[in-house]
Amino acid sequence: MLAIEDYNEAIRLKPDYANYYNDRGNSYNKLGQHQRALDDYTKAIRLKPDYAEAYNNRGTIYGKLSQYQRAIEDFNKAIYIKQDYADAYNNRGITYFRQGNNKHCCDDIHKACKLGKCKH
């Protein structure tokens, strides 16, 4: 909770800095406060439309909420912005797996592995 208070203060001092919203969203995510995390990731994206990490993070929350199409859209956007983004490929692959789309899942997991995101 202390981290969130620190981010609140940082946002108060610099309200247009997207990274603070993304980082606070990560803290909310760890606490299981998914709606607050979504709100912060969305705010970060509004402030910085090319913020691949915020799209990836928001996609993971949508995935946790079983909103798979929205998750895939965010992972697609993250990959469009940052084409070598291994985490986004990995997360999109997991989401495809949850949808039962094994071909796309395997393609993305292999791509993530080629980019250095392999789990042995």
Biopython code that builds the backbone (N, CA, C, O; Angstrom):
import numpy as np
from Bio.PDB.StructureBuilder import StructureBuilder

atoms = [
    (1, "MET", "N", (0.819, -1.190, 0.000)),
    (1, "MET", "CA", (0.000, 0.000, 0.000)),
    (1, "MET", "C", (0.863, 1.254, 0.000)),
    (1, "MET", "O", (0.457, 2.288, -0.531)),
    (2, "LEU", "N", (2.044, 1.169, 0.589)),
    (2, "LEU", "CA", (2.942, 2.314, 0.618)),
    (2, "LEU", "C", (3.326, 2.743, -0.787)),
    (2, "LEU", "O", (3.405, 3.940, -1.063)),
    (3, "ALA", "N", (3.567, 1.786, -1.685)),
    (3, "ALA", "CA", (3.922, 2.121, -3.064)),
    (3, "ALA", "C", (2.798, 2.918, -3.723)),
    (3, "ALA", "O", (3.063, 3.878, -4.447)),
    (4, "ILE", "N", (1.576, 2.538, -3.486)),
    (4, "ILE", "CA", (0.446, 3.254, -4.074)),
    (4, "ILE", "C", (0.391, 4.679, -3.542)),
    (4, "ILE", "O", (0.142, 5.613, -4.304)),
    (5, "GLU", "N", (0.619, 4.854, -2.261)),
    (5, "GLU", "CA", (0.641, 6.207, -1.696)),
    (5, "GLU", "C", (1.757, 7.035, -2.326)),
    (5, "GLU", "O", (1.575, 8.220, -2.605)),
    (6, "ASP", "N", (2.904, 6.411, -2.546)),
    (6, "ASP", "CA", (4.010, 7.118, -3.198)),
    (6, "ASP", "C", (3.640, 7.507, -4.628)),
    (6, "ASP", "O", (3.931, 8.623, -5.057)),
    (7, "TYR", "N", (3.001, 6.600, -5.368)),
    (7, "TYR", "CA", (2.574, 6.923, -6.726)),
    (7, "TYR", "C", (1.505, 8.007, -6.731)),
    (7, "TYR", "O", (1.498, 8.867, -7.611)),
    (8, "ASN", "N", (0.599, 7.971, -5.752)),
    (8, "ASN", "CA", (-0.407, 9.025, -5.654)),
    (8, "ASN", "C", (0.257, 10.391, -5.522)),
    (8, "ASN", "O", (-0.148, 11.354, -6.171)),
    (9, "GLU", "N", (1.268, 10.463, -4.686)),
    (9, "GLU", "CA", (1.989, 11.724, -4.487)),
    (9, "GLU", "C", (2.742, 12.116, -5.757)),
    (9, "GLU", "O", (2.740, 13.285, -6.143)),
    (10, "ALA", "N", (3.378, 11.154, -6.400)),
    (10, "ALA", "CA", (4.105, 11.439, -7.639)),
    (10, "ALA", "C", (3.148, 11.953, -8.716)),
    (10, "ALA", "O", (3.473, 12.890, -9.447)),
    (11, "ILE", "N", (1.981, 11.344, -8.810)),
    (11, "ILE", "CA", (0.971, 11.771, -9.786)),
    (11, "ILE", "C", (0.450, 13.160, -9.436)),
    (11, "ILE", "O", (0.195, 13.972, -10.326)),
    (12, "ARG", "N", (0.293, 13.434, -8.161)),
    (12, "ARG", "CA", (-0.140, 14.766, -7.754)),
    (12, "ARG", "C", (0.873, 15.819, -8.209)),
    (12, "ARG", "O", (0.498, 16.906, -8.650)),
    (13, "LEU", "N", (2.157, 15.484, -8.095)),
    (13, "LEU", "CA", (3.212, 16.424, -8.462)),
    (13, "LEU", "C", (3.439, 16.515, -9.969)),
    (13, "LEU", "O", (3.797, 17.571, -10.491)),
    (14, "LYS", "N", (3.228, 15.400, -10.658)),
    (14, "LYS", "CA", (3.471, 15.365, -12.104)),
    (14, "LYS", "C", (2.344, 14.556, -12.772)),
    (14, "LYS", "O", (2.555, 13.411, -13.170)),
    (15, "PRO", "N", (1.157, 15.151, -12.892)),
    (15, "PRO", "CA", (-0.024, 14.400, -13.341)),
    (15, "PRO", "C", (-0.003, 13.958, -14.803)),
    (15, "PRO", "O", (-0.837, 13.147, -15.203)),
    (16, "ASP", "N", (0.913, 14.462, -15.598)),
    (16, "ASP", "CA", (0.957, 14.086, -17.012)),
    (16, "ASP", "C", (2.062, 13.087, -17.330)),
    (16, "ASP", "O", (2.411, 12.901, -18.495)),
    (17, "TYR", "N", (2.608, 12.450, -16.316)),
    (17, "TYR", "CA", (3.700, 11.492, -16.515)),
    (17, "TYR", "C", (3.123, 10.075, -16.548)),
    (17, "TYR", "O", (2.757, 9.521, -15.512)),
    (18, "ALA", "N", (3.049, 9.505, -17.729)),
    (18, "ALA", "CA", (2.379, 8.216, -17.952)),
    (18, "ALA", "C", (2.972, 7.075, -17.136)),
    (18, "ALA", "O", (2.241, 6.194, -16.684)),
    (19, "ASN", "N", (4.275, 7.082, -16.944)),
    (19, "ASN", "CA", (4.927, 5.970, -16.231)),
    (19, "ASN", "C", (4.383, 5.794, -14.817)),
    (19, "ASN", "O", (4.274, 4.671, -14.325)),
    (20, "TYR", "N", (4.041, 6.907, -14.164)),
    (20, "TYR", "CA", (3.512, 6.788, -12.801)),
    (20, "TYR", "C", (2.188, 6.038, -12.787)),
    (20, "TYR", "O", (1.941, 5.229, -11.892)),
    (21, "TYR", "N", (1.341, 6.300, -13.767)),
    (21, "TYR", "CA", (0.061, 5.591, -13.835)),
    (21, "TYR", "C", (0.275, 4.111, -14.142)),
    (21, "TYR", "O", (-0.375, 3.249, -13.550)),
    (22, "ASN", "N", (1.176, 3.824, -15.056)),
    (22, "ASN", "CA", (1.476, 2.431, -15.382)),
    (22, "ASN", "C", (2.003, 1.695, -14.152)),
    (22, "ASN", "O", (1.578, 0.578, -13.854)),
    (23, "ASP", "N", (2.926, 2.328, -13.449)),
    (23, "ASP", "CA", (3.517, 1.676, -12.276)),
    (23, "ASP", "C", (2.512, 1.509, -11.146)),
    (23, "ASP", "O", (2.510, 0.487, -10.459)),
    (24, "ARG", "N", (1.662, 2.506, -10.952)),
    (24, "ARG", "CA", (0.624, 2.360, -9.933)),
    (24, "ARG", "C", (-0.347, 1.255, -10.348)),
    (24, "ARG", "O", (-0.824, 0.493, -9.507)),
    (25, "GLY", "N", (-0.637, 1.170, -11.654)),
    (25, "GLY", "CA", (-1.476, 0.079, -12.150)),
    (25, "GLY", "C", (-0.869, -1.281, -11.824)),
    (25, "GLY", "O", (-1.585, -2.214, -11.460)),
    (26, "ASN", "N", (0.444, -1.390, -11.953)),
    (26, "ASN", "CA", (1.114, -2.646, -11.590)),
    (26, "ASN", "C", (0.920, -2.965, -10.112)),
    (26, "ASN", "O", (0.727, -4.122, -9.739)),
    (27, "SER", "N", (0.971, -1.941, -9.279)),
    (27, "SER", "CA", (0.750, -2.159, -7.845)),
    (27, "SER", "C", (-0.677, -2.614, -7.575)),
    (27, "SER", "O", (-0.903, -3.539, -6.794)),
    (28, "TYR", "N", (-1.640, -1.963, -8.225)),
    (28, "TYR", "CA", (-3.036, -2.385, -8.066)),
    (28, "TYR", "C", (-3.234, -3.817, -8.566)),
    (28, "TYR", "O", (-3.962, -4.597, -7.952)),
    (29, "ASN", "N", (-2.594, -4.154, -9.666)),
    (29, "ASN", "CA", (-2.686, -5.511, -10.203)),
    (29, "ASN", "C", (-2.207, -6.526, -9.167)),
    (29, "ASN", "O", (-2.865, -7.541, -8.936)),
    (30, "LYS", "N", (-1.068, -6.252, -8.548)),
    (30, "LYS", "CA", (-0.523, -7.170, -7.530)),
    (30, "LYS", "C", (-1.478, -7.344, -6.361)),
    (30, "LYS", "O", (-1.493, -8.394, -5.718)),
    (31, "LEU", "N", (-2.279, -6.314, -6.081)),
    (31, "LEU", "CA", (-3.253, -6.384, -4.990)),
    (31, "LEU", "C", (-4.584, -6.992, -5.428)),
    (31, "LEU", "O", (-5.498, -7.146, -4.617)),
    (32, "GLY", "N", (-4.690, -7.339, -6.725)),
    (32, "GLY", "CA", (-5.927, -7.904, -7.244)),
    (32, "GLY", "C", (-7.014, -6.869, -7.488)),
    (32, "GLY", "O", (-8.183, -7.222, -7.650)),
    (33, "GLN", "N", (-6.642, -5.603, -7.516)),
    (33, "GLN", "CA", (-7.602, -4.525, -7.764)),
    (33, "GLN", "C", (-7.600, -4.209, -9.266)),
    (33, "GLN", "O", (-7.051, -3.206, -9.721)),
    (34, "HIS", "N", (-8.237, -5.110, -10.001)),
    (34, "HIS", "CA", (-8.146, -5.090, -11.455)),
    (34, "HIS", "C", (-8.757, -3.848, -12.101)),
    (34, "HIS", "O", (-8.195, -3.321, -13.061)),
    (35, "GLN", "N", (-9.879, -3.378, -11.604)),
    (35, "GLN", "CA", (-10.498, -2.196, -12.218)),
    (35, "GLN", "C", (-9.611, -0.970, -12.031)),
    (35, "GLN", "O", (-9.464, -0.163, -12.949)),
    (36, "ARG", "N", (-9.031, -0.830, -10.870)),
    (36, "ARG", "CA", (-8.123, 0.304, -10.647)),
    (36, "ARG", "C", (-6.898, 0.196, -11.544)),
    (36, "ARG", "O", (-6.418, 1.196, -12.078)),
    (37, "ALA", "N", (-6.396, -1.021, -11.706)),
    (37, "ALA", "CA", (-5.254, -1.222, -12.597)),
    (37, "ALA", "C", (-5.635, -0.855, -14.025)),
    (37, "ALA", "O", (-4.883, -0.160, -14.709)),
    (38, "LEU", "N", (-6.799, -1.316, -14.480)),
    (38, "LEU", "CA", (-7.271, -0.976, -15.827)),
    (38, "LEU", "C", (-7.371, 0.537, -16.011)),
    (38, "LEU", "O", (-6.946, 1.079, -17.031)),
    (39, "ASP", "N", (-7.928, 1.198, -15.025)),
    (39, "ASP", "CA", (-8.078, 2.653, -15.105)),
    (39, "ASP", "C", (-6.718, 3.333, -15.255)),
    (39, "ASP", "O", (-6.562, 4.254, -16.057)),
    (40, "ASP", "N", (-5.734, 2.875, -14.476)),
    (40, "ASP", "CA", (-4.406, 3.488, -14.546)),
    (40, "ASP", "C", (-3.706, 3.190, -15.864)),
    (40, "ASP", "O", (-3.076, 4.078, -16.440)),
    (41, "TYR", "N", (-3.804, 1.967, -16.347)),
    (41, "TYR", "CA", (-3.186, 1.647, -17.635)),
    (41, "TYR", "C", (-3.827, 2.466, -18.757)),
    (41, "TYR", "O", (-3.142, 2.947, -19.660)),
    (42, "THR", "N", (-5.137, 2.615, -18.687)),
    (42, "THR", "CA", (-5.838, 3.400, -19.702)),
    (42, "THR", "C", (-5.402, 4.863, -19.643)),
    (42, "THR", "O", (-5.210, 5.495, -20.681)),
    (43, "LYS", "N", (-5.249, 5.391, -18.457)),
    (43, "LYS", "CA", (-4.781, 6.773, -18.308)),
    (43, "LYS", "C", (-3.357, 6.907, -18.872)),
    (43, "LYS", "O", (-3.054, 7.888, -19.551)),
    (44, "ALA", "N", (-2.501, 5.948, -18.600)),
    (44, "ALA", "CA", (-1.132, 5.976, -19.124)),
    (44, "ALA", "C", (-1.141, 5.980, -20.646)),
    (44, "ALA", "O", (-0.363, 6.697, -21.274)),
    (45, "ILE", "N", (-2.022, 5.177, -21.240)),
    (45, "ILE", "CA", (-2.126, 5.103, -22.699)),
    (45, "ILE", "C", (-2.646, 6.421, -23.269)),
    (45, "ILE", "O", (-2.181, 6.872, -24.316)),
    (46, "ARG", "N", (-3.598, 7.031, -22.594)),
    (46, "ARG", "CA", (-4.103, 8.330, -23.067)),
    (46, "ARG", "C", (-2.990, 9.379, -23.064)),
    (46, "ARG", "O", (-2.895, 10.198, -23.978)),
    (47, "LEU", "N", (-2.159, 9.346, -22.035)),
    (47, "LEU", "CA", (-1.071, 10.315, -21.934)),
    (47, "LEU", "C", (0.063, 10.020, -22.909)),
    (47, "LEU", "O", (0.737, 10.930, -23.391)),
    (48, "LYS", "N", (0.262, 8.735, -23.192)),
    (48, "LYS", "CA", (1.368, 8.321, -24.053)),
    (48, "LYS", "C", (0.869, 7.201, -24.966)),
    (48, "LYS", "O", (1.032, 6.023, -24.646)),
    (49, "PRO", "N", (0.263, 7.559, -26.096)),
    (49, "PRO", "CA", (-0.384, 6.572, -26.980)),
    (49, "PRO", "C", (0.547, 5.492, -27.533)),
    (49, "PRO", "O", (0.068, 4.456, -27.995)),
    (50, "ASP", "N", (1.843, 5.704, -27.498)),
    (50, "ASP", "CA", (2.782, 4.692, -27.995)),
    (50, "ASP", "C", (3.450, 3.926, -26.848)),
    (50, "ASP", "O", (4.582, 3.464, -26.985)),
    (51, "TYR", "N", (2.763, 3.794, -25.744)),
    (51, "TYR", "CA", (3.294, 3.158, -24.530)),
    (51, "TYR", "C", (3.007, 1.651, -24.579)),
    (51, "TYR", "O", (2.001, 1.184, -24.046)),
    (52, "ALA", "N", (3.891, 0.913, -25.216)),
    (52, "ALA", "CA", (3.691, -0.528, -25.430)),
    (52, "ALA", "C", (3.505, -1.286, -24.120)),
    (52, "ALA", "O", (2.664, -2.182, -24.039)),
    (53, "GLU", "N", (4.265, -0.943, -23.116)),
    (53, "GLU", "CA", (4.177, -1.658, -21.838)),
    (53, "GLU", "C", (2.802, -1.498, -21.201)),
    (53, "GLU", "O", (2.269, -2.447, -20.626)),
    (54, "ALA", "N", (2.226, -0.305, -21.302)),
    (54, "ALA", "CA", (0.898, -0.091, -20.729)),
    (54, "ALA", "C", (-0.157, -0.914, -21.475)),
    (54, "ALA", "O", (-1.066, -1.467, -20.855)),
    (55, "TYR", "N", (-0.038, -0.996, -22.804)),
    (55, "TYR", "CA", (-0.959, -1.856, -23.560)),
    (55, "TYR", "C", (-0.798, -3.319, -23.129)),
    (55, "TYR", "O", (-1.788, -4.021, -22.926)),
    (56, "ASN", "N", (0.438, -3.768, -22.995)),
    (56, "ASN", "CA", (0.683, -5.146, -22.570)),
    (56, "ASN", "C", (0.098, -5.397, -21.176)),
    (56, "ASN", "O", (-0.549, -6.417, -20.940)),
    (57, "ASN", "N", (0.330, -4.467, -20.271)),
    (57, "ASN", "CA", (-0.177, -4.628, -18.906)),
    (57, "ASN", "C", (-1.698, -4.632, -18.865)),
    (57, "ASN", "O", (-2.307, -5.425, -18.149)),
    (58, "ARG", "N", (-2.306, -3.734, -19.643)),
    (58, "ARG", "CA", (-3.765, -3.715, -19.677)),
    (58, "ARG", "C", (-4.300, -5.002, -20.296)),
    (58, "ARG", "O", (-5.322, -5.529, -19.858)),
    (59, "GLY", "N", (-3.612, -5.501, -21.307)),
    (59, "GLY", "CA", (-4.010, -6.766, -21.909)),
    (59, "GLY", "C", (-3.996, -7.919, -20.917)),
    (59, "GLY", "O", (-4.873, -8.782, -20.955)),
    (60, "THR", "N", (-3.013, -7.941, -20.036)),
    (60, "THR", "CA", (-2.963, -9.013, -19.037)),
    (60, "THR", "C", (-4.155, -8.943, -18.090)),
    (60, "THR", "O", (-4.677, -9.974, -17.668)),
    (61, "ILE", "N", (-4.585, -7.729, -17.755)),
    (61, "ILE", "CA", (-5.764, -7.594, -16.892)),
    (61, "ILE", "C", (-7.013, -8.071, -17.631)),
    (61, "ILE", "O", (-7.829, -8.802, -17.070)),
    (62, "TYR", "N", (-7.161, -7.658, -18.887)),
    (62, "TYR", "CA", (-8.306, -8.144, -19.655)),
    (62, "TYR", "C", (-8.299, -9.667, -19.722)),
    (62, "TYR", "O", (-9.352, -10.298, -19.635)),
    (63, "GLY", "N", (-7.126, -10.253, -19.875)),
    (63, "GLY", "CA", (-7.027, -11.707, -19.886)),
    (63, "GLY", "C", (-7.489, -12.318, -18.572)),
    (63, "GLY", "O", (-8.205, -13.319, -18.566)),
    (64, "LYS", "N", (-7.081, -11.718, -17.459)),
    (64, "LYS", "CA", (-7.509, -12.207, -16.138)),
    (64, "LYS", "C", (-9.017, -12.118, -15.973)),
    (64, "LYS", "O", (-9.624, -12.912, -15.256)),
    (65, "LEU", "N", (-9.614, -11.138, -16.648)),
    (65, "LEU", "CA", (-11.065, -10.947, -16.565)),
    (65, "LEU", "C", (-11.820, -11.719, -17.653)),
    (65, "LEU", "O", (-13.021, -11.526, -17.842)),
    (66, "SER", "N", (-11.106, -12.587, -18.358)),
    (66, "SER", "CA", (-11.666, -13.402, -19.448)),
    (66, "SER", "C", (-12.225, -12.557, -20.583)),
    (66, "SER", "O", (-13.111, -13.009, -21.308)),
    (67, "GLN", "N", (-11.729, -11.356, -20.748)),
    (67, "GLN", "CA", (-12.087, -10.497, -21.878)),
    (67, "GLN", "C", (-10.995, -10.658, -22.935)),
    (67, "GLN", "O", (-10.199, -9.753, -23.186)),
    (68, "TYR", "N", (-10.990, -11.841, -23.540)),
    (68, "TYR", "CA", (-9.868, -12.253, -24.376)),
    (68, "TYR", "C", (-9.694, -11.409, -25.631)),
    (68, "TYR", "O", (-8.564, -11.107, -26.014)),
    (69, "GLN", "N", (-10.776, -11.027, -26.270)),
    (69, "GLN", "CA", (-10.631, -10.231, -27.490)),
    (69, "GLN", "C", (-10.004, -8.877, -27.180)),
    (69, "GLN", "O", (-9.154, -8.392, -27.927)),
    (70, "ARG", "N", (-10.426, -8.274, -26.081)),
    (70, "ARG", "CA", (-9.833, -6.985, -25.687)),
    (70, "ARG", "C", (-8.359, -7.175, -25.346)),
    (70, "ARG", "O", (-7.527, -6.328, -25.671)),
    (71, "ALA", "N", (-8.040, -8.285, -24.692)),
    (71, "ALA", "CA", (-6.648, -8.573, -24.360)),
    (71, "ALA", "C", (-5.814, -8.689, -25.632)),
    (71, "ALA", "O", (-4.742, -8.092, -25.736)),
    (72, "ILE", "N", (-6.309, -9.455, -26.594)),
    (72, "ILE", "CA", (-5.572, -9.648, -27.849)),
    (72, "ILE", "C", (-5.390, -8.310, -28.572)),
    (72, "ILE", "O", (-4.325, -8.050, -29.133)),
    (73, "GLU", "N", (-6.405, -7.477, -28.561)),
    (73, "GLU", "CA", (-6.281, -6.159, -29.192)),
    (73, "GLU", "C", (-5.164, -5.340, -28.549)),
    (73, "GLU", "O", (-4.396, -4.677, -29.246)),
    (74, "ASP", "N", (-5.077, -5.387, -27.229)),
    (74, "ASP", "CA", (-4.012, -4.646, -26.553)),
    (74, "ASP", "C", (-2.637, -5.253, -26.831)),
    (74, "ASP", "O", (-1.667, -4.521, -27.027)),
    (75, "PHE", "N", (-2.548, -6.575, -26.849)),
    (75, "PHE", "CA", (-1.257, -7.202, -27.177)),
    (75, "PHE", "C", (-0.858, -6.872, -28.616)),
    (75, "PHE", "O", (0.314, -6.615, -28.894)),
    (76, "ASN", "N", (-1.831, -6.879, -29.529)),
    (76, "ASN", "CA", (-1.551, -6.500, -30.918)),
    (76, "ASN", "C", (-0.981, -5.089, -30.987)),
    (76, "ASN", "O", (-0.011, -4.836, -31.701)),
    (77, "LYS", "N", (-1.588, -4.178, -30.243)),
    (77, "LYS", "CA", (-1.132, -2.789, -30.246)),
    (77, "LYS", "C", (0.280, -2.694, -29.661)),
    (77, "LYS", "O", (1.120, -1.967, -30.191)),
    (78, "ALA", "N", (0.543, -3.413, -28.590)),
    (78, "ALA", "CA", (1.881, -3.407, -27.985)),
    (78, "ALA", "C", (2.924, -3.918, -28.979)),
    (78, "ALA", "O", (4.017, -3.362, -29.082)),
    (79, "ILE", "N", (2.580, -4.974, -29.705)),
    (79, "ILE", "CA", (3.501, -5.562, -30.691)),
    (79, "ILE", "C", (3.665, -4.626, -31.885)),
    (79, "ILE", "O", (4.759, -4.518, -32.438)),
    (80, "TYR", "N", (2.612, -3.963, -32.280)),
    (80, "TYR", "CA", (2.701, -2.996, -33.377)),
    (80, "TYR", "C", (3.688, -1.873, -33.015)),
    (80, "TYR", "O", (4.491, -1.444, -33.844)),
    (81, "ILE", "N", (3.609, -1.414, -31.775)),
    (81, "ILE", "CA", (4.476, -0.329, -31.311)),
    (81, "ILE", "C", (5.910, -0.811, -31.140)),
    (81, "ILE", "O", (6.860, -0.115, -31.500)),
    (82, "LYS", "N", (6.053, -2.007, -30.589)),
    (82, "LYS", "CA", (7.374, -2.550, -30.232)),
    (82, "LYS", "C", (7.443, -3.984, -30.767)),
    (82, "LYS", "O", (7.086, -4.937, -30.075)),
    (83, "GLN", "N", (7.907, -4.112, -32.000)),
    (83, "GLN", "CA", (7.802, -5.377, -32.730)),
    (83, "GLN", "C", (8.619, -6.520, -32.126)),
    (83, "GLN", "O", (8.354, -7.683, -32.429)),
    (84, "ASP", "N", (9.582, -6.223, -31.300)),
    (84, "ASP", "CA", (10.386, -7.270, -30.663)),
    (84, "ASP", "C", (9.997, -7.475, -29.191)),
    (84, "ASP", "O", (10.831, -7.873, -28.378)),
    (85, "TYR", "N", (8.741, -7.205, -28.856)),
    (85, "TYR", "CA", (8.263, -7.238, -27.472)),
    (85, "TYR", "C", (7.876, -8.666, -27.076)),
    (85, "TYR", "O", (6.730, -9.083, -27.242)),
    (86, "ALA", "N", (8.839, -9.391, -26.560)),
    (86, "ALA", "CA", (8.658, -10.809, -26.242)),
    (86, "ALA", "C", (7.525, -11.043, -25.249)),
    (86, "ALA", "O", (6.755, -11.990, -25.412)),
    (87, "ASP", "N", (7.408, -10.210, -24.236)),
    (87, "ASP", "CA", (6.344, -10.404, -23.247)),
    (87, "ASP", "C", (4.960, -10.308, -23.886)),
    (87, "ASP", "O", (4.061, -11.074, -23.539)),
    (88, "ALA", "N", (4.789, -9.383, -24.806)),
    (88, "ALA", "CA", (3.488, -9.229, -25.462)),
    (88, "ALA", "C", (3.166, -10.447, -26.328)),
    (88, "ALA", "O", (2.024, -10.904, -26.350)),
    (89, "TYR", "N", (4.170, -10.978, -27.043)),
    (89, "TYR", "CA", (3.945, -12.206, -27.815)),
    (89, "TYR", "C", (3.577, -13.352, -26.880)),
    (89, "TYR", "O", (2.646, -14.109, -27.157)),
    (90, "ASN", "N", (4.294, -13.479, -25.790)),
    (90, "ASN", "CA", (4.029, -14.543, -24.819)),
    (90, "ASN", "C", (2.609, -14.414, -24.251)),
    (90, "ASN", "O", (1.862, -15.391, -24.193)),
    (91, "ASN", "N", (2.256, -13.210, -23.840)),
    (91, "ASN", "CA", (0.927, -12.996, -23.258)),
    (91, "ASN", "C", (-0.188, -13.209, -24.274)),
    (91, "ASN", "O", (-1.243, -13.750, -23.942)),
    (92, "ARG", "N", (0.045, -12.785, -25.508)),
    (92, "ARG", "CA", (-0.960, -13.020, -26.544)),
    (92, "ARG", "C", (-1.092, -14.520, -26.809)),
    (92, "ARG", "O", (-2.198, -15.016, -27.022)),
    (93, "GLY", "N", (0.029, -15.242, -26.797)),
    (93, "GLY", "CA", (-0.014, -16.681, -26.968)),
    (93, "GLY", "C", (-0.819, -17.369, -25.884)),
    (93, "GLY", "O", (-1.603, -18.276, -26.160)),
    (94, "ILE", "N", (-0.623, -16.936, -24.654)),
    (94, "ILE", "CA", (-1.394, -17.499, -23.529)),
    (94, "ILE", "C", (-2.883, -17.222, -23.719)),
    (94, "ILE", "O", (-3.727, -18.078, -23.455)),
    (95, "THR", "N", (-3.185, -16.026, -24.177)),
    (95, "THR", "CA", (-4.591, -15.667, -24.399)),
    (95, "THR", "C", (-5.194, -16.507, -25.515)),
    (95, "THR", "O", (-6.330, -16.966, -25.400)),
    (96, "TYR", "N", (-4.443, -16.714, -26.596)),
    (96, "TYR", "CA", (-4.932, -17.590, -27.660)),
    (96, "TYR", "C", (-5.167, -19.002, -27.124)),
    (96, "TYR", "O", (-6.151, -19.646, -27.489)),
    (97, "PHE", "N", (-4.283, -19.483, -26.269)),
    (97, "PHE", "CA", (-4.452, -20.807, -25.674)),
    (97, "PHE", "C", (-5.758, -20.878, -24.888)),
    (97, "PHE", "O", (-6.509, -21.847, -24.997)),
    (98, "ARG", "N", (-6.019, -19.845, -24.100)),
    (98, "ARG", "CA", (-7.257, -19.812, -23.312)),
    (98, "ARG", "C", (-8.497, -19.817, -24.196)),
    (98, "ARG", "O", (-9.556, -20.292, -23.786)),
    (99, "GLN", "N", (-8.363, -19.287, -25.411)),
    (99, "GLN", "CA", (-9.470, -19.297, -26.369)),
    (99, "GLN", "C", (-9.558, -20.618, -27.127)),
    (99, "GLN", "O", (-10.523, -20.852, -27.854)),
    (100, "GLY", "N", (-8.571, -21.470, -26.965)),
    (100, "GLY", "CA", (-8.552, -22.730, -27.695)),
    (100, "GLY", "C", (-7.931, -22.617, -29.077)),
    (100, "GLY", "O", (-8.070, -23.530, -29.892)),
    (101, "ASN", "N", (-7.262, -21.535, -29.349)),
    (101, "ASN", "CA", (-6.635, -21.305, -30.644)),
    (101, "ASN", "C", (-5.163, -21.738, -30.554)),
    (101, "ASN", "O", (-4.266, -20.915, -30.373)),
    (102, "ASN", "N", (-4.948, -23.037, -30.686)),
    (102, "ASN", "CA", (-3.615, -23.598, -30.465)),
    (102, "ASN", "C", (-2.590, -23.172, -31.511)),
    (102, "ASN", "O", (-1.417, -22.998, -31.181)),
    (103, "LYS", "N", (-3.005, -23.000, -32.759)),
    (103, "LYS", "CA", (-2.051, -22.605, -33.790)),
    (103, "LYS", "C", (-1.463, -21.234, -33.494)),
    (103, "LYS", "O", (-0.243, -21.066, -33.483)),
    (104, "HIS", "N", (-2.332, -20.253, -33.254)),
    (104, "HIS", "CA", (-1.841, -18.909, -32.945)),
    (104, "HIS", "C", (-1.057, -18.904, -31.631)),
    (104, "HIS", "O", (-0.071, -18.181, -31.489)),
    (105, "CYS", "N", (-1.500, -19.708, -30.687)),
    (105, "CYS", "CA", (-0.776, -19.840, -29.417)),
    (105, "CYS", "C", (0.655, -20.280, -29.671)),
    (105, "CYS", "O", (1.599, -19.643, -29.203)),
    (106, "CYS", "N", (0.816, -21.363, -30.405)),
    (106, "CYS", "CA", (2.160, -21.902, -30.675)),
    (106, "CYS", "C", (3.019, -20.910, -31.446)),
    (106, "CYS", "O", (4.202, -20.745, -31.151)),
    (107, "ASP", "N", (2.427, -20.253, -32.428)),
    (107, "ASP", "CA", (3.176, -19.257, -33.202)),
    (107, "ASP", "C", (3.725, -18.158, -32.299)),
    (107, "ASP", "O", (4.892, -17.778, -32.404)),
    (108, "ASP", "N", (2.870, -17.652, -31.411)),
    (108, "ASP", "CA", (3.301, -16.561, -30.533)),
    (108, "ASP", "C", (4.306, -17.012, -29.486)),
    (108, "ASP", "O", (5.259, -16.291, -29.188)),
    (109, "ILE", "N", (4.102, -18.193, -28.926)),
    (109, "ILE", "CA", (5.044, -18.698, -27.919)),
    (109, "ILE", "C", (6.412, -18.934, -28.554)),
    (109, "ILE", "O", (7.437, -18.626, -27.947)),
    (110, "HIS", "N", (6.435, -19.475, -29.763)),
    (110, "HIS", "CA", (7.712, -19.663, -30.463)),
    (110, "HIS", "C", (8.381, -18.322, -30.761)),
    (110, "HIS", "O", (9.596, -18.188, -30.622)),
    (111, "LYS", "N", (7.593, -17.337, -31.170)),
    (111, "LYS", "CA", (8.143, -16.004, -31.443)),
    (111, "LYS", "C", (8.712, -15.402, -30.157)),
    (111, "LYS", "O", (9.798, -14.823, -30.170)),
    (112, "ALA", "N", (7.997, -15.535, -29.071)),
    (112, "ALA", "CA", (8.483, -15.027, -27.787)),
    (112, "ALA", "C", (9.788, -15.711, -27.403)),
    (112, "ALA", "O", (10.711, -15.071, -26.900)),
    (113, "CYS", "N", (9.854, -17.001, -27.642)),
    (113, "CYS", "CA", (11.067, -17.758, -27.327)),
    (113, "CYS", "C", (12.246, -17.270, -28.173)),
    (113, "CYS", "O", (13.354, -17.103, -27.664)),
    (114, "LYS", "N", (11.999, -17.046, -29.457)),
    (114, "LYS", "CA", (13.059, -16.527, -30.323)),
    (114, "LYS", "C", (13.560, -15.163, -29.862)),
    (114, "LYS", "O", (14.715, -14.802, -30.086)),
    (115, "LEU", "N", (12.676, -14.416, -29.218)),
    (115, "LEU", "CA", (13.018, -13.095, -28.712)),
    (115, "LEU", "C", (13.599, -13.143, -27.292)),
    (115, "LEU", "O", (13.890, -12.103, -26.702)),
    (116, "GLY", "N", (13.764, -14.349, -26.752)),
    (116, "GLY", "CA", (14.411, -14.495, -25.440)),
    (116, "GLY", "C", (13.469, -14.734, -24.284)),
    (116, "GLY", "O", (13.909, -14.710, -23.135)),
    (117, "LYS", "N", (12.212, -14.961, -24.528)),
    (117, "LYS", "CA", (11.233, -15.186, -23.453)),
    (117, "LYS", "C", (10.853, -16.663, -23.430)),
    (117, "LYS", "O", (9.695, -17.015, -23.657)),
    (118, "CYS", "N", (11.845, -17.538, -23.152)),
    (118, "CYS", "CA", (11.586, -18.985, -23.075)),
    (118, "CYS", "C", (11.534, -19.419, -21.623)),
    (118, "CYS", "O", (12.306, -18.960, -20.782)),
    (119, "LYS", "N", (10.617, -20.303, -21.363)),
    (119, "LYS", "CA", (10.542, -20.906, -20.026)),
    (119, "LYS", "C", (10.944, -22.364, -20.171)),
    (119, "LYS", "O", (10.244, -23.151, -20.808)),
    (120, "HIS", "N", (12.050, -22.711, -19.591)),
    (120, "HIS", "CA", (12.574, -24.080, -19.715)),
    (120, "HIS", "C", (12.113, -24.934, -18.570)),
    (120, "HIS", "O", (12.454, -26.115, -18.505)),
]
sb = StructureBuilder()
sb.init_structure("model")
sb.init_model(0)
sb.init_chain("A")
sb.init_seg("    ")
for serial, (resi, resn, name, xyz) in enumerate(atoms, 1):
    if name == "N":
        sb.init_residue(resn, " ", resi, " ")
    sb.init_atom(name, np.array(xyz, "f"), 0.0, 1.0, " ", f" {name:<3s}", serial, name[0])
structure = sb.get_structure()
